[in-house]
Amino acid sequence: MSANKKDGRKSLKTTSFIRKNVSGLDIFKLKIEKDFFCDVKILNQAKDLNNLIIEVNFNFNLSFGLSLFTNRKIGNVKLNNEDYCLFSNAFENLKNTCDNCVDIKELNFVFEDCTIIIHRIYENSISNKLNDLLEQLNKNILYFTRGLSKVPFEIHVPVFEEKIFNSDNELLFLRMNEKRNEDYFAFWGLYFENQIEADIYDYLNKDIIDGELIMINQ
């Protein structure tokens, strides 16, 4: 089967957001910019103020970025692992500052050639699993880019097979169930240029497959 024709492409520029003055948010933003060598936008949907939409913009491509985050070095220069916290420690400090009032609903990593869109599937899932996810994206890059010959312009993590869900309640349960850590490492949605439908990357079998998929966009 072909992938669902529903267009999963997203942009902070085309969605209605506001910026909420959350205590500690500016410190968190500066920390991420320092650790990730990037520019950061942090926004909130008007109907959902305590759930953050974060866009992280880099001036390098996907391959270089994933290698940088995984290996913690540039060329032969090794980065300080204690300072290079890869997001989680900085977000925990933010939560402590504002009495656990925030969570990350969506995290967009915008590289020069590709955007990775990471969706929340349970409370704190993004901050808890980000380091592992970046490492696995780096290990799988040769497979989902067909040997770096075809880089998707957008990757959604995760997506789910449509047949898994029989009701909205099951989808809600999956998003909130903290025991389902493996769901980030099942299926990823890939959008390629000049291609209307999304492809599905099967993480376990290291293969691009056909199938109905569901994007977590809500």
PAFI-371132 format. One line per 2 residues: for each residue x, y, z of N, C-alpha, C, O. Coordinates in steps of 0.1 Angstrom, whole numbers, plus 5000, padded with zeros to 4 digits. Layout:
X:Y:Z:X:Y:Z:X:Y:Z:X:Y:Z ~ ...
end
This chain:
5008:4988:5000:5000:5000:5000:5009:5012:5000:5020:5012:5005 ~ 5004:5023:4994:5011:5035:4994:5008:5043:5007:4998:5040:5014
5017:5052:5010:5015:5060:5023:5004:5069:5021:5000:5073:5010 ~ 4998:5073:5032:4987:5082:5033:4990:5095:5026:5001:5101:5028
4981:5100:5018:4984:5113:5010:4982:5125:5019:4985:5136:5014 ~ 4978:5124:5031:4977:5135:5040:4991:5142:5041:5001:5136:5044
4991:5155:5039:5004:5162:5039:5008:5165:5053:5002:5173:5060 ~ 5019:5159:5057:5024:5161:5071:5033:5173:5072:5038:5175:5084
5036:5180:5062:5046:5191:5063:5041:5202:5071:5029:5206:5070 ~ 5050:5207:5080:5046:5217:5089:5055:5229:5089:5067:5228:5085
5051:5240:5094:5059:5252:5095:5054:5261:5106:5042:5264:5107 ~ 5063:5266:5114:5059:5276:5125:5054:5288:5119:5047:5296:5125
5058:5291:5106:5054:5304:5100:5039:5304:5096:5033:5314:5094 ~ 5033:5292:5094:5019:5291:5089:5009:5287:5100:4998:5284:5096
5013:5286:5112:5004:5282:5123:5003:5293:5133:5013:5300:5135 ~ 4992:5294:5140:4989:5305:5149:4996:5301:5163:4992:5292:5169
5006:5309:5167:5013:5307:5179:5014:5320:5187:5013:5331:5181 ~ 5017:5319:5199:5020:5331:5207:5033:5327:5216:5035:5315:5217
5040:5337:5221:5051:5334:5229:5047:5337:5244:5043:5349:5247 ~ 5047:5327:5252:5044:5329:5266:5056:5331:5275:5067:5325:5272
5055:5340:5284:5067:5343:5293:5068:5333:5304:5064:5336:5315 ~ 5073:5322:5301:5075:5311:5311:5088:5314:5318:5098:5316:5312
5088:5313:5331:5100:5315:5339:5111:5305:5336:5109:5293:5335 ~ 5123:5310:5333:5134:5302:5329:5135:5299:5314:5145:5292:5310
5126:5303:5306:5126:5299:5292:5137:5306:5284:5143:5299:5276 ~ 5140:5318:5287:5152:5325:5280:5165:5318:5284:5173:5317:5275
5167:5314:5296:5179:5307:5300:5180:5293:5292:5191:5290:5287 ~ 5169:5286:5292:5168:5274:5284:5172:5276:5270:5180:5268:5264
5166:5286:5264:5169:5289:5250:5184:5292:5247:5190:5287:5238 ~ 5190:5300:5256:5204:5303:5254:5213:5291:5256:5223:5289:5249
5209:5282:5265:5217:5270:5268:5216:5261:5255:5227:5255:5251 ~ 5204:5259:5249:5203:5251:5237:5211:5257:5226:5218:5250:5218
5211:5270:5224:5218:5276:5213:5233:5274:5215:5240:5273:5205 ~ 5238:5274:5228:5252:5272:5230:5256:5258:5227:5266:5255:5221
5248:5248:5232:5251:5234:5231:5250:5229:5217:5257:5220:5212 ~ 5240:5234:5209:5237:5229:5196:5242:5238:5185:5240:5235:5173
5249:5249:5188:5254:5258:5177:5243:5262:5168:5244:5259:5156 ~ 5233:5268:5173:5220:5270:5165:5213:5283:5169:5217:5290:5179
5202:5285:5162:5192:5296:5166:5180:5288:5170:5176:5279:5163 ~ 5173:5293:5180:5162:5286:5186:5149:5296:5186:5150:5307:5190
5138:5290:5182:5125:5297:5184:5117:5288:5193:5116:5276:5191 ~ 5111:5294:5203:5102:5287:5212:5088:5294:5213:5087:5305:5216
5078:5286:5209:5065:5292:5208:5055:5283:5215:5057:5271:5217 ~ 5043:5288:5217:5032:5281:5223:5019:5282:5214:5017:5293:5209
5012:5272:5213:4999:5273:5206:4989:5280:5216:4989:5278:5228 ~ 4981:5289:5210:4973:5298:5219:4963:5289:5228:4960:5293:5239
4959:5278:5223:4950:5269:5230:4957:5260:5240:4951:5252:5247 ~ 4970:5260:5240:4978:5250:5247:4991:5256:5252:5001:5253:5248
4989:5266:5262:5001:5274:5265:5013:5268:5271:5024:5272:5269 ~ 5011:5257:5279:5022:5251:5286:5029:5240:5278:5038:5233:5283
5025:5238:5266:5032:5228:5257:5039:5235:5246:5033:5242:5238 ~ 5052:5233:5246:5061:5241:5238:5063:5235:5224:5064:5223:5222
5063:5244:5214:5068:5240:5200:5081:5246:5198:5082:5259:5199 ~ 5091:5238:5197:5105:5243:5196:5111:5241:5182:5111:5230:5177
5117:5251:5176:5123:5250:5163:5138:5254:5165:5141:5265:5169 ~ 5147:5244:5161:5161:5246:5163:5167:5247:5149:5167:5237:5141
5173:5258:5145:5178:5260:5131:5193:5259:5131:5200:5266:5139 ~ 5199:5251:5122:5213:5249:5121:5218:5254:5108:5211:5256:5098
5231:5258:5107:5237:5262:5095:5246:5251:5089:5256:5254:5082 ~ 5242:5238:5091:5249:5227:5085:5239:5217:5081:5227:5218:5085
5243:5206:5074:5234:5197:5068:5231:5185:5078:5237:5184:5089 ~ 5222:5177:5074:5217:5166:5083:5229:5156:5087:5230:5153:5098
5236:5152:5077:5247:5142:5079:5257:5148:5089:5261:5141:5099 ~ 5262:5160:5087:5271:5166:5096:5265:5168:5110:5272:5165:5120
5253:5172:5111:5246:5175:5124:5245:5162:5132:5248:5162:5144 ~ 5240:5151:5126:5238:5139:5133:5251:5133:5138:5252:5128:5149
5261:5134:5130:5275:5130:5134:5280:5138:5146:5286:5133:5155 ~ 5278:5151:5145:5282:5160:5156:5276:5157:5169:5283:5156:5179
5262:5155:5169:5255:5152:5181:5259:5138:5187:5260:5137:5199 ~ 5261:5129:5178:5264:5115:5183:5279:5114:5188:5281:5108:5198
5288:5119:5180:5302:5117:5183:5308:5128:5192:5319:5126:5198 ~ 5301:5139:5194:5305:5150:5203:5319:5155:5199:5327:5158:5208
5321:5157:5186:5334:5163:5182:5333:5169:5168:5324:5165:5160 ~ 5341:5179:5166:5342:5185:5153:5356:5182:5148:5366:5188:5153
5357:5175:5137:5371:5170:5133:5378:5162:5143:5372:5152:5148 ~ 5389:5167:5148:5396:5160:5159:5394:5166:5172:5400:5162:5182
5386:5177:5173:5383:5184:5185:5371:5178:5193:5360:5177:5188 ~ 5374:5172:5205:5364:5166:5212:5357:5176:5221:5363:5184:5228
5343:5175:5221:5335:5184:5229:5334:5179:5243:5336:5167:5245 ~ 5332:5188:5252:5330:5185:5266:5317:5178:5269:5306:5185:5267
5317:5166:5272:5304:5158:5274:5296:5164:5285:5284:5162:5285 ~ 5302:5169:5296:5295:5174:5307:5287:5187:5303:5275:5189:5307
5293:5196:5295:5286:5208:5290:5277:5205:5279:5266:5211:5277 ~ 5280:5195:5271:5272:5192:5259:5261:5182:5262:5262:5170:5260
5251:5188:5269:5241:5180:5276:5230:5174:5266:5222:5166:5270 ~ 5230:5179:5254:5220:5174:5244:5206:5175:5249:5199:5166:5249
5203:5187:5255:5189:5191:5257:5183:5186:5270:5176:5195:5277 ~ 5185:5174:5274:5177:5169:5285:5179:5176:5298:5170:5179:5305
5192:5178:5302:5195:5185:5314:5190:5199:5314:5184:5204:5325 ~ 5191:5206:5303:5186:5220:5302:5171:5220:5304:5165:5229:5310
5164:5211:5298:5149:5210:5300:5145:5207:5314:5135:5212:5319 ~ 5152:5198:5320:5149:5195:5334:5151:5207:5343:5143:5210:5352
5161:5215:5341:5163:5228:5348:5152:5237:5346:5147:5244:5355 ~ 5147:5238:5333:5135:5247:5330:5123:5242:5338:5116:5250:5343
5121:5229:5338:5109:5224:5345:5110:5227:5360:5100:5230:5366 ~ 5122:5225:5366:5123:5228:5380:5121:5243:5383:5116:5247:5394
5125:5252:5374:5123:5266:5376:5109:5270:5375:5104:5279:5383 ~ 5101:5264:5367:5087:5267:5366:5077:5257:5372:5066:5256:5367
5082:5249:5381:5074:5240:5389:5067:5229:5379:5055:5227:5381 ~ 5075:5224:5370:5070:5214:5361:5058:5217:5353:5049:5209:5350
5056:5230:5349:5044:5235:5342:5045:5233:5327:5035:5236:5320 ~ 5056:5229:5322:5058:5228:5307:5062:5214:5303:5068:5206:5310
5059:5211:5290:5064:5200:5283:5066:5204:5269:5061:5214:5264 ~ 5074:5195:5261:5076:5198:5247:5066:5190:5239:5066:5177:5239
5058:5197:5231:5048:5190:5223:5054:5186:5210:5051:5175:5204 ~ 5063:5194:5204:5069:5191:5192:5083:5198:5191:5085:5209:5195
5093:5191:5186:5106:5196:5184:5110:5195:5169:5111:5184:5164 ~ 5114:5206:5163:5118:5206:5149:5133:5210:5148:5137:5220:5153
5140:5200:5143:5154:5203:5140:5155:5206:5125:5153:5198:5116 ~ 5159:5219:5122:5159:5224:5108:5173:5224:5103:5181:5234:5107
5178:5215:5095:5191:5215:5089:5190:5221:5075:5179:5225:5071 ~ 5201:5223:5069:5201:5230:5056:5194:5222:5045:5188:5227:5036
5194:5208:5047:5188:5200:5037:5176:5191:5041:5170:5184:5034 ~ 5173:5192:5054:5163:5183:5060:5158:5189:5073:5166:5195:5081
5145:5187:5076:5139:5190:5089:5134:5177:5095:5127:5169:5090 ~ 5139:5175:5108:5134:5164:5116:5123:5169:5125:5126:5178:5133
5111:5163:5124:5100:5167:5133:5097:5156:5143:5093:5145:5139 ~ 5100:5159:5155:5099:5149:5166:5086:5152:5174:5084:5163:5179
5077:5142:5174:5064:5144:5181:5064:5138:5195:5070:5128:5197 ~ 5057:5144:5204:5055:5138:5217:5045:5127:5216:5035:5128:5210
5048:5116:5223:5039:5104:5224:5035:5101:5238:5026:5093:5240 ~ 5042:5107:5248:5038:5106:5262:5045:5117:5270:5053:5124:5264
5042:5119:5282:5047:5130:5290:5063:5129:5290:5068:5119:5294 ~ 5069:5140:5286:5084:5142:5286:5091:5132:5277:5103:5129:5278
5083:5126:5267:5090:5116:5258:5101:5122:5250:5111:5116:5248 ~ 5099:5135:5245:5110:5141:5237:5122:5143:5245:5133:5139:5240
5121:5149:5256:5134:5152:5264:5140:5139:5269:5152:5139:5270 ~ 5132:5129:5272:5138:5117:5277:5145:5108:5267:5155:5102:5270
5140:5109:5254:5145:5100:5244:5153:5106:5233:5158:5100:5224 ~ 5155:5120:5234:5161:5127:5223:5176:5122:5221:5179:5119:5209
5184:5120:5231:5197:5116:5229:5198:5102:5221:5206:5101:5212 ~ 5190:5093:5226:5189:5080:5220:5185:5081:5205:5190:5074:5196
5175:5089:5203:5169:5091:5190:5179:5097:5180:5180:5092:5169 ~ 5186:5107:5184:5197:5113:5176:5208:5103:5172:5212:5102:5161
5211:5095:5182:5221:5084:5179:5216:5074:5169:5224:5070:5160 ~ 5204:5070:5170:5198:5060:5161:5196:5066:5147:5197:5059:5137
5192:5079:5146:5191:5085:5133:5204:5085:5126:5205:5083:5114 ~ 5215:5088:5134:5228:5088:5128:5232:5074:5123:5238:5072:5113
5229:5064:5131:5233:5050:5127:5225:5045:5115:5229:5036:5108 ~ 5213:5051:5113:5204:5046:5102:5205:5055:5090:5197:5053:5080
5213:5066:5090:5212:5076:5079:5215:5069:5065:5209:5074:5055 ~ 5224:5060:5065:5227:5054:5052:5216:5046:5046:5214:5044:5034
5207:5041:5055:5195:5033:5051:5184:5042:5046:5178:5039:5035 ~ 5180:5052:5054:5168:5060:5050:5172:5070:5040:5163:5077:5035
5185:5072:5036:5188:5081:5025:5194:5073:5013:5199:5079:5004 ~ 5192:5060:5014:5197:5052:5003:5212:5055:5000:5216:5058:4988
5220:5053:5010:5234:5056:5009:5238:5070:5006:5247:5073:4999 ~ 5230:5079:5013:5232:5094:5011:5229:5099:4997:5233:5110:4994
5223:5091:4989:5220:5095:4975:5207:5103:4974:5205:5110:4964 ~ 5198:5101:4984:5185:5108:4984:5181:5112:4998:5176:5103:5005
5183:5124:5002:5180:5129:5015:5166:5134:5016:5163:5143:5008 ~ 5158:5130:5025:5144:5135:5026:5145:5149:5031:5153:5153:5039
5135:5158:5026:5135:5172:5031:5128:5173:5044:5128:5183:5051 ~ 5121:5162:5048:5114:5162:5061:5113:5147:5066:5110:5138:5059
5115:5146:5079:5114:5133:5086:5105:5135:5098:5107:5143:5106 ~ 5094:5127:5099:5085:5127:5110:5088:5115:5119:5089:5104:5115
5091:5118:5132:5094:5107:5142:5084:5109:5154:5085:5119:5160 ~ 5076:5099:5157:5074:5087:5149:5061:5088:5141:5054:5098:5142
5059:5078:5132:5046:5076:5126:5041:5062:5130:5049:5054:5133 ~ 5028:5060:5128:5023:5047:5132:5015:5041:5121:5009:5048:5113
5015:5028:5120:5006:5021:5110:4992:5023:5113:4988:5022:5125 ~ 4984:5026:5103:4970:5030:5106:4962:5019:5112:4953:5021:5120
4966:5006:5109:4958:4995:5113:4960:4993:5128:4952:4985:5134 ~ 4970:4999:5135:4972:4997:5149:4960:5003:5157:4957:4997:5168
4953:5013:5152:4944:5021:5160:4929:5017:5156:4926:5018:5144 ~ 4921:5013:5166:4907:5011:5164:4898:5022:5169:4886:5023:5166
4904:5031:5177:4896:5042:5182:4905:5053:5186:4917:5052:5188 ~ 4899:5065:5188:4907:5077:5193:4913:5074:5207:4923:5079:5210
4906:5066:5215:4910:5063:5228:4923:5055:5228:4932:5058:5236 ~ 4925:5046:5218:4937:5039:5217:4949:5048:5213:4960:5046:5219
4947:5057:5204:4957:5067:5201:4961:5075:5212:4973:5078:5215 ~ 4951:5080:5220:4954:5088:5232:4962:5080:5242:4972:5085:5248
4958:5067:5244:4966:5059:5253:4980:5057:5249:4989:5058:5258 ~ 4983:5055:5236:4996:5054:5231:5004:5066:5234:5016:5065:5238
4998:5078:5232:5006:5090:5233:5010:5092:5248:5021:5098:5251 ~ 5002:5088:5257:5004:5091:5271:5011:5079:5279:5015:5081:5291
5012:5068:5273:5017:5056:5280:5032:5057:5281:5039:5055:5271 ~ 5038:5059:5293:5052:5061:5295:5060:5048:5292:5072:5048:5292
5053:5036:5291:5060:5024:5290:5063:5021:5275:5070:5011:5272 ~ 5058:5029:5266:5060:5026:5252:5072:5034:5246:5071:5040:5235
5083:5034:5253:5095:5041:5248:5099:5036:5234:5105:5044:5226 ~ 5096:5024:5231:5101:5018:5218:5094:5024:5206:5098:5022:5195
5083:5031:5208:5076:5037:5197:5083:5047:5189:5080:5049:5177 ~ 5094:5053:5194:5102:5062:5186:5111:5053:5177:5117:5059:5167
5112:5041:5179:5121:5032:5171:5113:5021:5164:5117:5009:5165 ~ 5103:5025:5157:5095:5016:5149:5094:5021:5135:5100:5015:5126
5086:5032:5133:5084:5037:5119:5086:5052:5119:5082:5059:5128 ~ 5093:5057:5109:5095:5071:5107:5090:5075:5093:5091:5067:5084
5084:5087:5092:5078:5091:5079:5088:5100:5072:5094:5109:5078 ~ 5090:5097:5059:5100:5104:5051:5093:5111:5039:5085:5105:5032
5096:5124:5037:5091:5132:5026:5103:5135:5017:5113:5141:5022 ~ 5102:5131:5004:5112:5134:4995:5107:5144:4984:5095:5145:4982
5116:5152:4979:5112:5161:4968:5106:5154:4956:5109:5143:4953 ~ 5096:5161:4950:5090:5156:4938:5082:5143:4941:5080:5135:4932
5077:5142:4953:5070:5130:4957:5059:5134:4966:5061:5140:4977 ~ 5046:5132:4962:5034:5137:4970:5032:5129:4983:5030:5134:4993
5034:5116:4982:5031:5107:4993:5044:5105:5001:5055:5105:4996 ~ 5042:5102:5014:5053:5099:5023:5057:5085:5022:5049:5076:5020
5070:5082:5023:5075:5069:5025:5076:5066:5040:5077:5075:5048 ~ 5077:5053:5043:5078:5049:5057:5091:5041:5059:5094:5032:5051
5099:5046:5069:5111:5039:5072:5109:5029:5083:5105:5033:5094 ~ 5111:5016:5081:5110:5006:5091:5123:5005:5098:5133:4999:5093
5123:5010:5110:5136:5011:5118:5141:4997:5121:5153:4994:5120 ~ 5133:4988:5125:5138:4974:5129:5144:4967:5117:5154:4960:5119
5138:4968:5105:5143:4960:5094:5152:4969:5085:5157:4964:5074 ~ 5154:4981:5088:5163:4990:5081:5159:4991:5066:5168:4989:5057
5146:4994:5064:5141:4994:5050:5131:5004:5049:5123:5007:5058 ~ 5129:5010:5036:5118:5019:5033:5107:5010:5027:5109:5003:5017
5095:5011:5033:5084:5003:5030:5072:5011:5026:5071:5023:5028 ~ 5062:5004:5020:5049:5010:5017:5040:5007:5029:5041:4996:5035
5030:5015:5032:5020:5013:5042:5012:5025:5046:5017:5036:5044 ~ 5000:5023:5051:4992:5034:5056:4999:5039:5069:5003:5031:5077
4999:5052:5071:5006:5058:5082:4997:5069:5088:4989:5075:5082 ~ 5000:5072:5101:4993:5082:5108:5004:5092:5114:5013:5087:5120
5003:5105:5111:5012:5115:5116:5006:5119:5130:4994:5121:5131 ~ 5014:5122:5139:5009:5128:5152:5010:5143:5150:5021:5149:5152
4999:5149:5146:5000:5164:5143:4991:5172:5153:4992:5184:5153 ~ 4984:5165:5161:4975:5172:5170:4982:5174:5184:4975:5180:5193
end
